[in-house]
Amino acid sequence: MAGTSISVGENHGVHGNTGNGQLIRVILADTQAIFRAGLRKIFALEDDIRVVGQAETLSQTQSAVTKFSADVLIFESALAPNPVEAVTELLRQAPQLKIVVVTPASDEQLTLDLFRRGAHGILSREVEPELLIECLRKVVAGEPWLENQAIHWVMEAYRGHSLRPSGARPKVQLTPKETLIVSCVTQGMKNKEIAIRVGTTEQVVKNYLRKVYDKLGVADRLELALYCLSHHVVDGVKPPPVPSPASPSVDAVNISAASAAAGAASSSMPDASSNSDGTNTLAAPKLS
């Protein structure tokens, strides 16, 4: 097959942002040019998806993830003799990248290994276009994507403690704050809602979750939830209720009254106000 090293392109059609302002930039890495071309046509119909690069070998893929600014890499497992190690290396090169692995057929062990190593989505080559698009949007939003059969495999692996070696995770003790945040995660809450419930900020919640991931040896929210449910980490822990709006304190009322009085006094004085003056984009429609 003729090999262009790494190519960039542009989608045809209108490309705006999604309702939440997120434009999904995709790198397509697949051995088959016809498959990449098909994906480019599919993504060209979506306002929130833009292909920024494509590759047809593993070395080209490794170059592409460092050369192009992308949110998702659609990676064909056949590109590498060991796709699990390839995913590990690609995530080392571009930690912020979400990797969706396309496999030729459903494979239990490959699915478990890819999921354990940090793949954000795993789907078969026969996936319907609508599901692939939904998959991209989900993983960019921070949610893992597994097909029904794969979810069953992951759940069974956790029940049998076989996803990781028994000694891979040391026994750890979560702090009360970490336990509270994890209990919210197991209830399906997003970081914003968790922050409101525990009285902190989204960034602090993210920081806590990173520490918990490291402590428990998990890769993402789904793996964290499965681990905690399987090991009864948050049994009996109830997420805090949504706080009710606080009424203004006496001091706040006094300050407001003083400010109002000061404003009234200043309004009687002459006006002495003064005026003060005060992508790098490599767009390339990429197909898988």
C-alpha positions as a Markdown table, in Angstrom:
| # | Residue | x | y | z |
|---|---|---|---|---|
| 1 | Met | 0.0 | 0.0 | 0.0 |
| 2 | Ala | 1.3 | 3.4 | -0.8 |
| 3 | Gly | 2.5 | 5.1 | 2.4 |
| 4 | Thr | 2.2 | 8.8 | 3.0 |
| 5 | Ser | 4.2 | 9.4 | 6.1 |
| 6 | Ile | 1.9 | 11.5 | 8.2 |
| 7 | Ser | -0.9 | 13.4 | 6.5 |
| 8 | Val | -3.1 | 16.3 | 7.5 |
| 9 | Gly | -6.3 | 17.3 | 5.9 |
| 10 | Glu | -9.5 | 19.2 | 6.3 |
| 11 | Asn | -13.0 | 18.2 | 6.7 |
| 12 | His | -15.5 | 19.4 | 4.1 |
| 13 | Gly | -18.5 | 21.1 | 5.7 |
| 14 | Val | -19.2 | 23.5 | 8.5 |
| 15 | His | -17.2 | 22.9 | 11.7 |
| 16 | Gly | -18.5 | 24.5 | 14.8 |
| 17 | Asn | -18.3 | 23.6 | 18.4 |
| 18 | Thr | -20.8 | 21.4 | 20.2 |
| 19 | Gly | -23.3 | 22.9 | 22.5 |
| 20 | Asn | -20.8 | 22.7 | 25.4 |
| 21 | Gly | -18.1 | 24.4 | 23.3 |
| 22 | Gln | -16.0 | 21.3 | 22.8 |
| 23 | Leu | -14.4 | 20.6 | 19.4 |
| 24 | Ile | -13.2 | 17.1 | 19.1 |
| 25 | Arg | -9.9 | 16.8 | 17.2 |
| 26 | Val | -9.1 | 13.3 | 16.0 |
| 27 | Ile | -6.1 | 11.4 | 14.7 |
| 28 | Leu | -6.9 | 8.4 | 12.6 |
| 29 | Ala | -4.4 | 5.6 | 12.7 |
| 30 | Asp | -5.4 | 2.6 | 10.5 |
| 31 | Thr | -3.6 | 0.3 | 8.0 |
| 32 | Gln | -6.5 | 0.6 | 5.5 |
| 33 | Ala | -6.8 | 3.8 | 3.5 |
| 34 | Ile | -10.4 | 3.0 | 2.6 |
| 35 | Phe | -11.3 | 2.7 | 6.2 |
| 36 | Arg | -9.7 | 6.1 | 7.0 |
| 37 | Ala | -11.5 | 7.6 | 4.0 |
| 38 | Gly | -14.8 | 6.3 | 5.2 |
| 39 | Leu | -14.3 | 7.7 | 8.6 |
| 40 | Arg | -13.4 | 11.1 | 7.2 |
| 41 | Lys | -16.6 | 11.2 | 5.3 |
| 42 | Ile | -18.6 | 10.2 | 8.4 |
| 43 | Phe | -16.9 | 12.8 | 10.6 |
| 44 | Ala | -17.3 | 15.5 | 7.9 |
| 45 | Leu | -21.0 | 15.5 | 8.6 |
| 46 | Glu | -20.5 | 16.3 | 12.3 |
| 47 | Asp | -20.1 | 19.9 | 13.4 |
| 48 | Asp | -18.1 | 19.0 | 16.5 |
| 49 | Ile | -15.6 | 16.5 | 15.1 |
| 50 | Arg | -12.5 | 17.4 | 13.0 |
| 51 | Val | -9.8 | 15.1 | 11.7 |
| 52 | Val | -6.4 | 16.7 | 12.3 |
| 53 | Gly | -4.1 | 14.0 | 11.1 |
| 54 | Gln | -3.8 | 10.4 | 10.0 |
| 55 | Ala | -1.3 | 7.6 | 9.9 |
| 56 | Glu | -1.0 | 4.0 | 8.6 |
| 57 | Thr | 1.9 | 2.6 | 10.5 |
| 58 | Leu | 2.9 | 2.5 | 14.2 |
| 59 | Ser | 5.9 | 4.8 | 13.7 |
| 60 | Gln | 3.7 | 7.3 | 11.9 |
| 61 | Thr | 1.2 | 7.2 | 14.7 |
| 62 | Gln | 3.9 | 7.9 | 17.3 |
| 63 | Ser | 5.0 | 10.9 | 15.3 |
| 64 | Ala | 1.4 | 12.1 | 14.8 |
| 65 | Val | 0.5 | 12.1 | 18.5 |
| 66 | Thr | 3.5 | 14.4 | 19.2 |
| 67 | Lys | 3.1 | 16.6 | 16.1 |
| 68 | Phe | -0.7 | 17.2 | 16.1 |
| 69 | Ser | -2.8 | 18.7 | 18.9 |
| 70 | Ala | -5.6 | 16.2 | 19.2 |
| 71 | Asp | -8.1 | 15.0 | 21.8 |
| 72 | Val | -8.7 | 11.4 | 20.5 |
| 73 | Leu | -6.6 | 8.9 | 18.7 |
| 74 | Ile | -8.5 | 6.2 | 16.9 |
| 75 | Phe | -6.0 | 3.4 | 16.9 |
| 76 | Glu | -6.3 | 0.1 | 15.0 |
| 77 | Ser | -4.9 | -2.7 | 17.1 |
| 78 | Ala | -3.4 | -4.4 | 14.0 |
| 79 | Leu | -0.9 | -1.5 | 13.7 |
| 80 | Ala | 1.3 | -3.0 | 16.4 |
| 81 | Pro | 2.5 | -6.6 | 17.1 |
| 82 | Asn | 1.7 | -5.8 | 20.7 |
| 83 | Pro | -1.2 | -3.3 | 20.8 |
| 84 | Val | -1.2 | -3.2 | 24.6 |
| 85 | Glu | 2.4 | -2.1 | 24.8 |
| 86 | Ala | 1.8 | 0.3 | 22.0 |
| 87 | Val | -1.1 | 2.0 | 23.9 |
| 88 | Thr | 1.1 | 2.3 | 26.9 |
| 89 | Glu | 3.9 | 4.0 | 24.9 |
| 90 | Leu | 1.4 | 6.3 | 23.1 |
| 91 | Leu | -0.1 | 7.5 | 26.4 |
| 92 | Arg | 3.4 | 8.1 | 27.7 |
| 93 | Gln | 4.1 | 10.3 | 24.7 |
| 94 | Ala | 0.8 | 12.1 | 25.0 |
| 95 | Pro | -0.8 | 11.7 | 28.4 |
| 96 | Gln | -3.6 | 14.0 | 27.6 |
| 97 | Leu | -4.7 | 12.0 | 24.6 |
| 98 | Lys | -7.8 | 9.7 | 24.8 |
| 99 | Ile | -7.2 | 6.5 | 22.9 |
| 100 | Val | -10.0 | 4.5 | 21.3 |
| 101 | Val | -8.7 | 1.1 | 20.1 |
| 102 | Val | -10.4 | -0.6 | 17.1 |
| 103 | Thr | -10.1 | -4.4 | 17.2 |
| 104 | Pro | -10.8 | -6.8 | 14.4 |
| 105 | Ala | -13.1 | -8.9 | 16.6 |
| 106 | Ser | -14.1 | -9.1 | 20.3 |
| 107 | Asp | -11.3 | -10.5 | 22.3 |
| 108 | Glu | -11.6 | -10.9 | 26.1 |
| 109 | Gln | -8.0 | -10.9 | 27.1 |
| 110 | Leu | -7.0 | -8.1 | 24.8 |
| 111 | Thr | -9.9 | -6.0 | 26.0 |
| 112 | Leu | -8.9 | -6.5 | 29.7 |
| 113 | Asp | -5.3 | -5.7 | 29.0 |
| 114 | Leu | -6.1 | -2.6 | 26.9 |
| 115 | Phe | -8.5 | -1.4 | 29.5 |
| 116 | Arg | -6.0 | -2.0 | 32.3 |
| 117 | Arg | -3.2 | -0.1 | 30.4 |
| 118 | Gly | -5.4 | 3.0 | 30.0 |
| 119 | Ala | -7.3 | 2.7 | 26.7 |
| 120 | His | -10.4 | 5.0 | 27.0 |
| 121 | Gly | -12.5 | 3.2 | 24.5 |
| 122 | Ile | -12.5 | -0.3 | 22.9 |
| 123 | Leu | -14.7 | -1.3 | 20.0 |
| 124 | Ser | -14.9 | -3.7 | 17.1 |
| 125 | Arg | -14.3 | -2.8 | 13.5 |
| 126 | Glu | -17.9 | -3.5 | 12.7 |
| 127 | Val | -19.1 | -0.7 | 14.9 |
| 128 | Glu | -22.0 | 1.4 | 13.5 |
| 129 | Pro | -21.0 | 5.0 | 12.6 |
| 130 | Glu | -23.5 | 6.5 | 15.1 |
| 131 | Leu | -22.0 | 4.5 | 18.0 |
| 132 | Leu | -18.5 | 5.5 | 17.0 |
| 133 | Ile | -19.5 | 9.2 | 17.1 |
| 134 | Glu | -21.1 | 8.7 | 20.5 |
| 135 | Cys | -18.0 | 6.9 | 21.7 |
| 136 | Leu | -15.8 | 9.9 | 20.7 |
| 137 | Arg | -18.1 | 12.3 | 22.5 |
| 138 | Lys | -18.2 | 10.1 | 25.6 |
| 139 | Val | -14.4 | 9.6 | 26.0 |
| 140 | Val | -13.7 | 13.3 | 25.4 |
| 141 | Ala | -16.2 | 14.0 | 28.3 |
| 142 | Gly | -14.1 | 11.7 | 30.5 |
| 143 | Glu | -16.2 | 8.6 | 30.3 |
| 144 | Pro | -14.8 | 5.2 | 29.2 |
| 145 | Trp | -16.5 | 3.4 | 26.3 |
| 146 | Leu | -16.9 | -0.4 | 26.3 |
| 147 | Glu | -19.3 | -2.5 | 24.3 |
| 148 | Asn | -21.8 | -4.7 | 26.3 |
| 149 | Gln | -19.7 | -7.8 | 26.0 |
| 150 | Ala | -16.6 | -6.0 | 27.1 |
| 151 | Ile | -18.4 | -4.5 | 30.2 |
| 152 | His | -19.4 | -8.1 | 31.2 |
| 153 | Trp | -15.8 | -9.2 | 30.9 |
| 154 | Val | -14.5 | -6.3 | 33.0 |
| 155 | Met | -17.1 | -7.0 | 35.7 |
| 156 | Glu | -16.3 | -10.7 | 35.8 |
| 157 | Ala | -12.6 | -10.0 | 36.0 |
| 158 | Tyr | -13.1 | -7.8 | 39.0 |
| 159 | Arg | -15.4 | -10.3 | 40.7 |
| 160 | Gly | -12.7 | -12.9 | 40.2 |
| 161 | His | -9.9 | -10.5 | 41.1 |
| 162 | Ser | -8.2 | -11.4 | 37.8 |
| 163 | Leu | -7.9 | -8.1 | 36.1 |
| 164 | Arg | -4.6 | -7.4 | 38.0 |
| 165 | Pro | -2.3 | -9.8 | 39.8 |
| 166 | Ser | -3.4 | -10.2 | 43.4 |
| 167 | Gly | -0.3 | -8.4 | 44.7 |
| 168 | Ala | -0.5 | -5.6 | 42.3 |
| 169 | Arg | -2.6 | -3.3 | 44.6 |
| 170 | Pro | -1.3 | -2.8 | 48.1 |
| 171 | Lys | -3.8 | -2.4 | 50.8 |
| 172 | Val | -4.3 | 1.2 | 51.3 |
| 173 | Gln | -6.3 | 3.4 | 53.6 |
| 174 | Leu | -8.3 | 6.3 | 52.1 |
| 175 | Thr | -8.6 | 9.5 | 54.1 |
| 176 | Pro | -12.2 | 10.6 | 55.2 |
| 177 | Lys | -12.2 | 13.2 | 52.4 |
| 178 | Glu | -11.0 | 10.8 | 49.8 |
| 179 | Thr | -13.6 | 8.2 | 50.9 |
| 180 | Leu | -16.3 | 10.9 | 50.7 |
| 181 | Ile | -15.3 | 11.9 | 47.1 |
| 182 | Val | -15.0 | 8.2 | 46.0 |
| 183 | Ser | -18.5 | 7.5 | 47.3 |
| 184 | Cys | -19.8 | 10.3 | 45.1 |
| 185 | Val | -18.0 | 8.8 | 42.1 |
| 186 | Thr | -19.6 | 5.5 | 42.7 |
| 187 | Gln | -23.0 | 7.3 | 42.6 |
| 188 | Gly | -22.1 | 8.6 | 39.1 |
| 189 | Met | -21.6 | 12.2 | 40.1 |
| 190 | Lys | -19.5 | 14.5 | 38.0 |
| 191 | Asn | -16.7 | 16.6 | 39.5 |
| 192 | Lys | -18.8 | 19.8 | 39.6 |
| 193 | Glu | -21.5 | 18.1 | 41.6 |
| 194 | Ile | -19.0 | 16.5 | 43.9 |
| 195 | Ala | -17.4 | 19.9 | 44.5 |
| 196 | Ile | -20.7 | 21.4 | 45.5 |
| 197 | Arg | -21.5 | 18.5 | 47.8 |
| 198 | Val | -18.2 | 18.4 | 49.7 |
| 199 | Gly | -17.8 | 22.2 | 49.7 |
| 200 | Thr | -14.7 | 22.6 | 47.6 |
| 201 | Thr | -13.7 | 23.3 | 44.0 |
| 202 | Glu | -13.6 | 21.1 | 40.9 |
| 203 | Gln | -9.8 | 21.4 | 40.7 |
| 204 | Val | -9.5 | 20.1 | 44.3 |
| 205 | Val | -11.7 | 17.2 | 43.5 |
| 206 | Lys | -9.5 | 16.4 | 40.5 |
| 207 | Asn | -6.4 | 16.5 | 42.7 |
| 208 | Tyr | -8.0 | 14.2 | 45.2 |
| 209 | Leu | -9.0 | 11.7 | 42.5 |
| 210 | Arg | -5.5 | 11.6 | 41.0 |
| 211 | Lys | -4.2 | 10.7 | 44.5 |
| 212 | Val | -6.8 | 8.0 | 44.9 |
| 213 | Tyr | -6.0 | 6.6 | 41.4 |
| 214 | Asp | -2.3 | 6.3 | 42.4 |
| 215 | Lys | -3.2 | 4.8 | 45.8 |
| 216 | Leu | -5.5 | 2.1 | 44.4 |
| 217 | Gly | -3.6 | 1.6 | 41.1 |
| 218 | Val | -6.6 | 2.4 | 38.9 |
| 219 | Ala | -6.7 | 4.3 | 35.6 |
| 220 | Asp | -10.0 | 6.1 | 35.5 |
| 221 | Arg | -13.4 | 6.6 | 37.1 |
| 222 | Leu | -15.0 | 3.4 | 35.9 |
| 223 | Glu | -12.1 | 1.3 | 37.1 |
| 224 | Leu | -12.2 | 3.2 | 40.4 |
| 225 | Ala | -15.9 | 2.6 | 40.9 |
| 226 | Leu | -15.6 | -1.1 | 40.0 |
| 227 | Tyr | -12.7 | -1.6 | 42.3 |
| 228 | Cys | -14.4 | 0.2 | 45.2 |
| 229 | Leu | -17.6 | -1.7 | 44.8 |
| 230 | Ser | -15.8 | -5.0 | 44.5 |
| 231 | His | -13.6 | -4.4 | 47.6 |
| 232 | His | -16.4 | -2.7 | 49.6 |
| 233 | Val | -14.3 | 0.5 | 50.0 |
| 234 | Val | -17.3 | 2.8 | 50.5 |
| 235 | Asp | -19.8 | 0.4 | 52.0 |
| 236 | Gly | -22.0 | 2.4 | 54.4 |
| 237 | Val | -20.7 | 5.8 | 53.2 |
| 238 | Lys | -23.4 | 8.1 | 52.1 |
| 239 | Pro | -22.6 | 11.1 | 49.8 |
| 240 | Pro | -23.2 | 14.4 | 51.5 |
| 241 | Pro | -26.5 | 16.1 | 50.6 |
| 242 | Val | -26.7 | 19.1 | 48.4 |
| 243 | Pro | -26.1 | 22.1 | 50.6 |
| 244 | Ser | -29.0 | 24.6 | 51.0 |
| 245 | Pro | -28.3 | 28.2 | 50.1 |
| 246 | Ala | -26.8 | 30.0 | 53.1 |
| 247 | Ser | -28.6 | 33.0 | 54.5 |
| 248 | Pro | -26.4 | 36.2 | 54.8 |
| 249 | Ser | -24.6 | 36.6 | 58.1 |
| 250 | Val | -25.1 | 39.6 | 60.5 |
| 251 | Asp | -21.6 | 40.8 | 59.5 |
| 252 | Ala | -22.5 | 40.6 | 55.8 |
| 253 | Val | -25.7 | 42.6 | 56.4 |
| 254 | Asn | -23.7 | 45.2 | 58.4 |
| 255 | Ile | -21.1 | 45.5 | 55.6 |
| 256 | Ser | -23.8 | 45.9 | 53.0 |
| 257 | Ala | -25.5 | 48.6 | 55.0 |
| 258 | Ala | -22.2 | 50.4 | 55.5 |
| 259 | Ser | -21.5 | 50.2 | 51.7 |
| 260 | Ala | -24.9 | 51.6 | 50.9 |
| 261 | Ala | -24.3 | 54.5 | 53.3 |
| 262 | Ala | -20.9 | 55.2 | 51.8 |
| 263 | Gly | -22.4 | 55.1 | 48.3 |
| 264 | Ala | -25.1 | 57.6 | 49.3 |
| 265 | Ala | -22.5 | 59.9 | 50.8 |
| 266 | Ser | -20.3 | 59.8 | 47.7 |
| 267 | Ser | -23.2 | 60.5 | 45.4 |
| 268 | Ser | -23.5 | 64.0 | 46.9 |
| 269 | Met | -19.8 | 64.8 | 46.1 |
| 270 | Pro | -18.7 | 66.3 | 42.7 |
| 271 | Asp | -17.9 | 63.6 | 40.1 |
| 272 | Ala | -14.2 | 63.2 | 39.8 |
| 273 | Ser | -14.0 | 60.0 | 37.8 |
| 274 | Ser | -11.3 | 59.5 | 35.2 |
| 275 | Asn | -11.2 | 57.2 | 32.2 |
| 276 | Ser | -8.6 | 54.4 | 31.9 |
| 277 | Asp | -7.4 | 52.8 | 28.7 |
| 278 | Gly | -6.6 | 50.1 | 29.3 |
| 279 | Thr | -3.6 | 28.1 | 16.8 |
| 280 | Asn | -1.7 | 27.2 | 15.9 |
| 281 | Thr | -3.9 | 24.7 | 14.1 |
| 282 | Leu | -2.8 | 21.8 | 12.0 |
| 283 | Ala | -6.2 | 21.0 | 10.7 |
| 284 | Ala | -6.3 | 17.7 | 9.0 |
| 285 | Pro | -9.4 | 15.5 | 8.7 |
| 286 | Lys | -8.2 | 12.2 | 10.0 |
| 287 | Leu | -9.8 | 8.9 | 9.4 |
| 288 | Ser | -9.2 | 5.8 | 11.4 |
